Amino acid sequence: MERKDALAIISNGHGIYSVKAAQEVCDAFGVSFPKNLVQAYESDRHPLGVTMLHGPEQGVWSLSLAQHVAKCLGVAEKAHGFLGRGSQAHEYARVVAEKLGMVEA
């Protein structure tokens, strides 16, 4: 996985990614992949929950993944003051991109 693709994944605070995809994201950024990021998700099509057609499944919440990458790169503290999962994830992705020189001028 290329870093730009990994950055797009951590920009989304609402997704749940497969363990394999999350490992690829961490590899792309050169950071560890701790097993504590992996969670079991189960839903019976609850309108406020996660829809799993064949649950329970294991996965990694994209916001947790974004925060982990930012922490490993030492920039998590720069992403603050945002409410909402999408805004938080976007800010984590922004500071990661800035740290890695991926920000376009």
DSSP file (Angstrom, degrees, kcal/mol; ACC not computed):
  #  RESIDUE AA STRUCTURE BP1 BP2  ACC     N-H-->O    O-->H-N    N-H-->O    O-->H-N    TCO  KAPPA ALPHA  PHI   PSI    X-CA   Y-CA   Z-CA
    1    1 A M              0   0    0      0, 0.0     2,-0.2     0, 0.0     0, 0.0   0.000 360.0 360.0 360.0 136.3    0.0    0.0    0.0
    2    2 A E     >  -     0   0    0      1,-0.1     4,-2.2    27,-0.0     3,-0.5  -0.493 360.0-115.3 -81.6 154.8    1.3    3.4   -0.9
    3    3 A R  H  > S+     0   0    0      1,-0.2     4,-2.8     2,-0.2     5,-0.2   0.864 114.8  57.7 -59.4 -36.8    1.4    6.2    1.8
    4    4 A K  H  > S+     0   0    0      1,-0.2     4,-1.6     2,-0.2    -1,-0.2   0.881 108.8  46.2 -63.7 -35.6   -1.2    8.3   -0.1
    5    5 A D  H  > S+     0   0    0     -3,-0.5     4,-1.7     2,-0.2    -1,-0.2   0.893 112.3  50.1 -71.3 -39.8   -3.6    5.4    0.1
    6    6 A A  H  X S+     0   0    0     -4,-2.2     4,-2.1     1,-0.2    -2,-0.2   0.880 108.6  53.6 -64.1 -37.8   -2.8    4.8    3.8
    7    7 A L  H  X S+     0   0    0     -4,-2.8     4,-1.0     1,-0.2    -1,-0.2   0.891 105.9  52.8 -64.3 -39.6   -3.4    8.5    4.4
    8    8 A A  H  < S+     0   0    0     -4,-1.6     4,-0.4     1,-0.2    -1,-0.2   0.884 108.3  51.8 -62.7 -38.0   -6.8    8.3    2.8
    9    9 A I  H >< S+     0   0    0     -4,-1.7     3,-1.3     1,-0.2    -2,-0.2   0.930 110.0  46.1 -66.3 -45.2   -7.7    5.4    5.1
   10   10 A I  H 3< S+     0   0    0     -4,-2.1    83,-0.3     1,-0.3    -1,-0.2   0.639 100.4  70.5 -75.5 -10.1   -6.8    7.2    8.3
   11   11 A S  T 3< S+     0   0    0     -4,-1.0     2,-0.7    -3,-0.2    -1,-0.3   0.643  85.8  78.6 -75.1 -14.2   -8.6   10.3    7.1
   12   12 A N    <   -     0   0    0     -3,-1.3     3,-0.5    -4,-0.4    54,-0.1  -0.860  55.7-176.8-101.3 114.3  -11.9    8.5    7.6
   13   13 A G  S    S+     0   0    0     -2,-0.7    50,-0.3     1,-0.2    73,-0.1   0.346  77.5  59.4 -89.2   7.1  -13.1    8.3   11.2
   14   14 A H  S    S+     0   0    0     48,-0.1    -1,-0.2    71,-0.1     2,-0.2   0.462  83.2  95.3-115.4  -3.1  -16.1    6.2   10.5
   15   15 A G        -     0   0    0     -3,-0.5    47,-3.0    -6,-0.2     2,-0.5  -0.514  55.1-149.0 -95.1 158.4  -14.7    3.1    8.9
   16   16 A I  E     -A   61   0A   0     45,-0.2     2,-0.3    -2,-0.2    45,-0.2  -0.995  23.5-162.8-120.6 122.9  -13.8   -0.3   10.2
   17   17 A Y  E     -A   60   0A   0     43,-3.0    43,-2.8    -2,-0.5    -8,-0.0  -0.739  23.8 -99.6-108.8 154.0  -11.0   -1.9    8.3
   18   18 A S     >  -     0   0    0     -2,-0.3     4,-2.4    41,-0.2     5,-0.2  -0.234  35.1-112.9 -62.3 157.8   -9.9   -5.5    8.1
   19   19 A V  H  > S+     0   0    0     39,-0.3     4,-2.3     1,-0.2     5,-0.2   0.903 118.9  53.3 -59.7 -41.3   -6.9   -6.5   10.3
   20   20 A K  H  > S+     0   0    0      1,-0.2     4,-2.1     2,-0.2    -1,-0.2   0.923 109.1  47.5 -61.0 -45.8   -4.9   -7.0    7.1
   21   21 A A  H  > S+     0   0    0      1,-0.2     4,-2.0     2,-0.2    -1,-0.2   0.903 111.5  50.8 -63.7 -40.9   -5.7   -3.6    5.7
   22   22 A A  H  X S+     0   0    0     -4,-2.4     4,-2.3     1,-0.2    -1,-0.2   0.890 109.0  51.2 -64.7 -39.2   -4.8   -2.0    9.1
   23   23 A Q  H  X S+     0   0    0     -4,-2.3     4,-2.5     1,-0.2    -1,-0.2   0.896 108.7  51.9 -62.9 -39.8   -1.5   -3.8    9.1
   24   24 A E  H  X S+     0   0    0     -4,-2.1     4,-2.3     2,-0.2    -2,-0.2   0.875 107.5  52.3 -64.7 -37.7   -0.8   -2.5    5.6
   25   25 A V  H  X S+     0   0    0     -4,-2.0     4,-1.6     2,-0.2    -2,-0.2   0.949 110.8  46.8 -61.5 -49.2   -1.5    1.0    6.8
   26   26 A C  H  X>S+     0   0    0     -4,-2.3     5,-2.5     1,-0.2     4,-0.8   0.908 112.0  51.0 -60.8 -42.0    0.9    0.7    9.6
   27   27 A D  H ><5S+     0   0    0     -4,-2.5     3,-0.7     1,-0.2    -1,-0.2   0.902 106.1  55.3 -60.8 -41.3    3.5   -0.8    7.3
   28   28 A A  H 3<5S+     0   0    0     -4,-2.3    -1,-0.2     1,-0.3    -2,-0.2   0.846 114.4  39.8 -61.9 -33.6    3.1    2.1    4.9
   29   29 A F  H 3<5S-     0   0    0     -4,-1.6    -1,-0.3    -3,-0.2    -2,-0.2   0.487 111.8-120.3 -93.7  -4.1    3.9    4.5    7.7
   30   30 A G  T <<5 +     0   0    0     -4,-0.8     2,-0.3    -3,-0.7    -3,-0.2   0.846  69.0 128.5  70.1  34.0    6.6    2.4    9.2
   31   31 A V      < -     0   0    0     -5,-2.5    -1,-0.2    -6,-0.1    -2,-0.1  -0.777  62.3 -92.1-118.2 164.9    4.9    2.1   12.5
   32   32 A S        -     0   0    0     -2,-0.3    -1,-0.1    36,-0.1    40,-0.1  -0.213  25.4-138.4 -68.4 161.6    4.1   -0.9   14.7
   33   33 A F        -     0   0    0     -7,-0.0     2,-0.2    -6,-0.0   -10,-0.1  -0.858  19.9-159.7-122.7  95.7    0.7   -2.7   14.6
   34   34 A P    >   -     0   0    0      0, 0.0     3,-1.7     0, 0.0     4,-0.3  -0.537  19.2-134.7 -77.8 139.7   -0.4   -3.5   18.1
   35   35 A K  G >  S+     0   0    0      1,-0.3     3,-1.6    -2,-0.2     0, 0.0   0.697  97.8  77.3 -64.8 -19.1   -3.0   -6.3   18.5
   36   36 A N  G 3  S+     0   0    0      1,-0.3    -1,-0.3     3,-0.0    -3,-0.0   0.610  82.0  67.7 -71.5  -7.5   -5.0   -4.1   20.9
   37   37 A L  G <  S+     0   0    0     -3,-1.7    24,-0.5    23,-0.1     2,-0.3   0.730  82.3  92.9 -75.6 -21.9   -6.3   -2.1   17.9
   38   38 A V  E <   +B   60   0A   0     -3,-1.6     2,-0.3    -4,-0.3    22,-0.2  -0.576  56.0 176.0 -79.4 129.9   -8.2   -5.2   16.8
   39   39 A Q  E     -B   59   0A   0     20,-2.9    20,-2.5    -2,-0.3     2,-0.5  -0.922  31.1-119.3-130.2 155.3  -11.8   -5.4   18.1
   40   40 A A  E     -B   58   0A   0     -2,-0.3     2,-0.4    18,-0.2    18,-0.2  -0.837  29.3-163.2 -93.5 131.6  -14.7   -7.7   17.5
   41   41 A Y  E     +B   57   0A   0     16,-3.6    16,-2.4    -2,-0.5     2,-0.4  -0.950  12.7 171.2-117.6 134.5  -17.7   -6.1   16.0
   42   42 A E        +     0   0    0     -2,-0.4     2,-0.3    14,-0.2     8,-0.2  -0.998   2.0 163.1-143.2 138.4  -21.1   -7.6   16.0
   43   43 A S        -     0   0    0     -2,-0.4     9,-0.3     9,-0.2    12,-0.3  -0.992  34.9-147.9-152.8 147.7  -24.5   -6.2   15.1
   44   44 A D  S    S-     0   0    0     -2,-0.3     7,-0.1     7,-0.1     9,-0.1  -0.374  76.8 -76.4-109.5  50.7  -27.9   -7.4   14.2
   45   45 A R  S    S+     0   0    0      5,-0.4     6,-0.1     1,-0.2    -2,-0.0   0.838  73.0 177.6  57.6  36.0  -28.6   -4.6   11.8
   46   46 A H    >   -     0   0    0      4,-0.3     3,-1.7     1,-0.1    -1,-0.2  -0.523  34.2-128.9 -66.9 132.7  -29.2   -2.2   14.6
   47   47 A P  T 3  S+     0   0    0      0, 0.0    -1,-0.1     0, 0.0     4,-0.1   0.735 106.9  40.0 -61.5 -22.4  -29.8    1.2   13.1
   48   48 A L  T 3  S+     0   0    0      2,-0.1     2,-0.1     0, 0.0    -2,-0.1   0.376 112.3  66.9-105.2   4.4  -27.3    2.9   15.3
   49   49 A G  S <  S-     0   0    0     -3,-1.7     2,-0.4     1,-0.1    -6,-0.1  -0.313  95.1 -69.8-111.1-166.4  -24.7    0.1   15.2
   50   50 A V        -     0   0    0     -8,-0.2     2,-0.8    -2,-0.1    -5,-0.4  -0.720  43.2-131.2 -88.3 134.0  -22.4   -1.5   12.7
   51   51 A T        +     0   0    0     -2,-0.4     2,-0.5    -6,-0.1    -7,-0.1  -0.792  29.7 175.5 -90.1 114.1  -24.0   -3.6   10.0
   52   52 A M    >   -     0   0    0     -2,-0.8     3,-0.6    -9,-0.3    -9,-0.2  -0.976  17.4-166.3-117.9 118.0  -22.3   -6.9    9.8
   53   53 A L  T 3  S+     0   0    0     -2,-0.5    -1,-0.1     1,-0.2    -2,-0.0   0.834  94.1  18.7 -72.9 -31.1  -23.9   -9.4    7.3
   54   54 A H  T 3  S-     0   0    0      0, 0.0    -1,-0.2     0, 0.0   -12,-0.0  -0.205 109.4-162.1-132.1  42.8  -21.9  -12.3    8.7
   55   55 A G    <   +     0   0    0     -3,-0.6   -13,-0.2   -12,-0.3     2,-0.1  -0.114  57.8  68.5 -74.0 172.6  -20.8  -11.0   12.1
   56   56 A P        +     0   0    0      0, 0.0     2,-0.3     0, 0.0   -14,-0.2   0.544  68.5 163.2 -75.7 153.4  -19.2  -11.0   14.5
   57   57 A E  E     - B   0  41A   0    -16,-2.4   -16,-3.6    -2,-0.1     2,-0.4  -0.886  35.1-119.9-129.7 160.4  -16.1  -10.0   12.6
   58   58 A Q  E     + B   0  40A   0     -2,-0.3   -39,-0.3   -18,-0.2     2,-0.3  -0.820  45.0 141.1-101.4 146.0  -12.7   -8.6   13.7
   59   59 A G  E     - B   0  39A   0    -20,-2.5   -20,-2.9    -2,-0.4     2,-0.5  -0.962  45.8-105.9-165.9-179.8  -11.6   -5.2   12.5
   60   60 A V  E     -AB  17  38A   0    -43,-2.8   -43,-3.0    -2,-0.3     2,-0.3  -0.988  30.3-126.7-126.2 124.8   -9.8   -2.0   13.3
   61   61 A W  E  >  -A   16   0A   0    -24,-0.5     4,-2.1    -2,-0.5     3,-0.3  -0.525  19.0-134.5 -70.3 131.2  -11.7    1.3   13.8
   62   62 A S  H  > S+     0   0    0    -47,-3.0     4,-2.5    -2,-0.3     5,-0.2   0.819 102.1  55.2 -61.6 -33.7  -10.2    3.9   11.5
   63   63 A L  H  > S+     0   0    0    -50,-0.3     4,-2.4   -48,-0.3    -1,-0.2   0.910 108.7  48.0 -67.9 -40.3  -10.1    6.6   14.2
   64   64 A S  H  > S+     0   0    0     -3,-0.3     4,-2.3     2,-0.2    -2,-0.2   0.898 112.4  50.2 -63.6 -39.4   -8.1    4.4   16.5
   65   65 A L  H  X S+     0   0    0     -4,-2.1     4,-2.4     2,-0.2    -2,-0.2   0.913 110.3  49.3 -64.3 -43.7   -5.8    3.6   13.7
   66   66 A A  H  X S+     0   0    0     -4,-2.5     4,-2.3     1,-0.2    -2,-0.2   0.916 112.1  48.0 -62.4 -43.9   -5.3    7.3   12.8
   67   67 A Q  H  X S+     0   0    0     -4,-2.4     4,-2.5     2,-0.2    -1,-0.2   0.906 111.0  51.5 -64.4 -41.3   -4.6    8.1   16.4
   68   68 A H  H  X S+     0   0    0     -4,-2.3     4,-2.7     2,-0.2    -2,-0.2   0.933 110.6  47.5 -61.5 -47.2   -2.1    5.2   16.7
   69   69 A V  H  X S+     0   0    0     -4,-2.4     4,-1.8     1,-0.2    -1,-0.2   0.932 112.9  49.0 -60.5 -46.0   -0.2    6.3   13.6
   70   70 A A  H  <>S+     0   0    0     -4,-2.3     5,-2.8     1,-0.2     6,-0.9   0.896 111.8  49.1 -62.3 -40.4   -0.1    9.9   14.8
   71   71 A K  H ><5S+     0   0    0     -4,-2.5     3,-1.5     4,-0.2    -2,-0.2   0.935 109.6  51.4 -63.9 -45.9    1.2    8.9   18.3
   72   72 A C  H 3<5S+     0   0    0     -4,-2.7    -1,-0.2     1,-0.3    -2,-0.2   0.838 111.9  47.4 -60.8 -32.7    3.9    6.6   16.8
   73   73 A L  T 3<5S-     0   0    0     -4,-1.8    -1,-0.3    -5,-0.2    -2,-0.2   0.436 115.3-117.6 -89.3  -0.1    5.1    9.5   14.6
   74   74 A G  T < 5S+     0   0    0     -3,-1.5    -3,-0.2    -4,-0.3    -2,-0.1   0.740  89.2  99.4  75.3  24.4    5.0   11.9   17.6
   75   75 A V    > < +     0   0    0     -5,-2.8     3,-1.6    -6,-0.2     4,-0.5   0.343  39.9 103.9-123.3   6.9    2.4   14.3   16.3
   76   76 A A  G >  S+     0   0    0     -6,-0.9     3,-1.5     1,-0.3    -5,-0.1   0.855  76.8  61.5 -59.6 -35.2   -0.8   13.2   18.0
   77   77 A E  G 3  S+     0   0    0      1,-0.3    -1,-0.3    -7,-0.2    -2,-0.1   0.700  94.9  63.0 -67.2 -17.2   -0.7   16.2   20.3
   78   78 A K  G <  S+     0   0    0     -3,-1.6     2,-1.1     1,-0.2    -1,-0.3   0.673  89.6  74.2 -78.2 -16.5   -1.0   18.5   17.4
   79   79 A A  S <  S+     0   0    0     -3,-1.5     2,-0.3    -4,-0.5    -1,-0.2  -0.745  72.2 121.5-100.5  87.8   -4.4   17.2   16.5
   80   80 A H        +     0   0    0     -2,-1.1     3,-0.1     1,-0.1    -3,-0.0  -0.931  37.5  52.9-142.5 164.8   -6.7   18.7   19.1
   81   81 A G  S    S+     0   0    0     -2,-0.3     2,-0.4     1,-0.3    -1,-0.1   0.658  75.4 121.6  86.2  17.0   -9.7   20.8   19.4
   82   82 A F        -     0   0    0     -3,-0.1     2,-0.4     3,-0.0    -1,-0.3  -0.933  45.2-156.6-117.6 137.4  -12.0   18.9   17.1
   83   83 A L        +     0   0    0     -2,-0.4     4,-0.3    -3,-0.1    -3,-0.0  -0.844  58.8  44.0-105.0 146.1  -15.3   17.3   17.8
   84   84 A G  S  > S-     0   0    0     -2,-0.4     4,-2.3     3,-0.1     5,-0.2   0.254  83.2-102.2  95.5 139.8  -16.6   14.4   15.8
   85   85 A R  H  > S+     0   0    0      1,-0.2     4,-2.7     2,-0.2     5,-0.2   0.887 118.5  51.4 -62.5 -41.9  -14.9   11.3   14.5
   86   86 A G  H  > S+     0   0    0      1,-0.2     4,-2.4     2,-0.2    -1,-0.2   0.925 112.0  45.8 -63.6 -44.7  -14.5   12.6   11.0
   87   87 A S  H  > S+     0   0    0     -4,-0.3     4,-2.0     2,-0.2    -1,-0.2   0.896 113.9  49.3 -65.3 -40.8  -13.0   15.9   12.0
   88   88 A Q  H  X S+     0   0    0     -4,-2.3     4,-2.5     2,-0.2    -2,-0.2   0.945 112.8  46.3 -63.8 -48.0  -10.6   14.2   14.4
   89   89 A A  H  X S+     0   0    0     -4,-2.7     4,-2.6     1,-0.2    -2,-0.2   0.905 111.0  52.7 -62.3 -41.8   -9.5   11.6   11.9
   90   90 A H  H  X S+     0   0    0     -4,-2.4     4,-2.2    -5,-0.2    -1,-0.2   0.897 110.5  48.0 -61.0 -40.1   -9.0   14.3    9.2
   91   91 A E  H  X S+     0   0    0     -4,-2.0     4,-2.4     2,-0.2     5,-0.2   0.897 109.7  51.6 -70.6 -39.9   -6.8   16.3   11.6
   92   92 A Y  H  X S+     0   0    0     -4,-2.5     4,-2.2     1,-0.2    -2,-0.2   0.941 111.8  48.1 -58.2 -45.5   -4.7   13.2   12.6
   93   93 A A  H  X S+     0   0    0     -4,-2.6     4,-2.7   -83,-0.3    -2,-0.2   0.891 109.8  53.1 -62.3 -39.1   -4.2   12.6    8.9
   94   94 A R  H  X S+     0   0    0     -4,-2.2     4,-2.4     1,-0.2    -1,-0.2   0.929 110.9  44.4 -63.2 -45.5   -3.2   16.2    8.3
   95   95 A V  H  X S+     0   0    0     -4,-2.4     4,-2.2     2,-0.2    -1,-0.2   0.841 113.5  51.4 -71.7 -30.7   -0.6   16.2   11.0
   96   96 A V  H  X S+     0   0    0     -4,-2.2     4,-2.1    -5,-0.2    -2,-0.2   0.938 111.3  47.6 -66.1 -46.6    0.8   12.9    9.8
   97   97 A A  H  <>S+     0   0    0     -4,-2.7     5,-3.3     1,-0.2     6,-0.6   0.904 112.0  50.3 -60.8 -41.8    1.0   14.2    6.2
   98   98 A E  H ><5S+     0   0    0     -4,-2.4     3,-1.1     1,-0.2    -1,-0.2   0.925 109.9  50.3 -61.7 -45.1    2.7   17.3    7.5
   99   99 A K  H 3<5S+     0   0    0     -4,-2.2    -1,-0.2     1,-0.2    -2,-0.2   0.872 114.3  44.5 -61.0 -38.4    5.2   15.3    9.5
  100  100 A L  T 3<5S-     0   0    0     -4,-2.1    -1,-0.2    -5,-0.1    -2,-0.2   0.362 114.9-112.9 -91.7   5.0    6.1   13.1    6.5
  101  101 A G  T < 5S+     0   0    0     -3,-1.1    -3,-0.2    -4,-0.4    -4,-0.1   0.812  78.8 128.1  70.5  29.8    6.3   16.0    4.0
  102  102 A M      < +     0   0    0     -5,-3.3     2,-0.4    -6,-0.2    -4,-0.2   0.383  35.0 111.1 -97.7   2.9    3.2   14.9    2.1
  103  103 A V        -     0   0    0     -6,-0.6     2,-0.3    -5,-0.1    -9,-0.0  -0.645  64.4-135.0 -83.6 128.9    1.4   18.2    2.2
  104  104 A E              0   0    0     -2,-0.4    -2,-0.1     1,-0.1    -1,-0.0  -0.642 360.0 360.0 -82.5 139.2    1.1   20.0   -1.0
  105  105 A A              0   0    0     -2,-0.3    -1,-0.1     0, 0.0    -2,-0.0   0.463 360.0 360.0 -78.2 360.0    1.9   23.7   -1.0
